[in-house]
Amino acid sequence: DLSNPLQAGLVDMIAFTVGSAVPLAVGSFITDDFMRMVSVAAASVLACAAFGYIAAHLSGVRVAVGTVRVLLVGVITLAATYGVGVGFSKLGVQV
């Protein structure tokens, strides 16, 4: 039984869109830079846990394993993105 690549791509597109909307919505209403960063990070971690739980539940794998897997990859990605941003700011690159 092979999965449908078109269906998988559409599901990924929807998941990435919804997943990116969570931190964007949280960060849009906070004016203090530090609090915005903390709030976006917390919302991203919670969203990763929620999406991992939902994906594990829908796919039939153990919920704890699926949730932790998505959560850990999300946290690593969040840390890497922060590190790249700090690196560019040290080089004087401004957005």
GICORSUL-V901069 format. One line per field, one symbol per residue. burial: 1 if it has 24 or more other ideal C-beta (glycine too) atoms within 12 Angstrom, else 0. A space follows every 10 residues. Layout:
burial = ???
//
This chain:
burial = 0000000000 0000000010 0110001000 0000000011 1011111111 1110100000 0000011001 1001000100 0000000000 00000
//
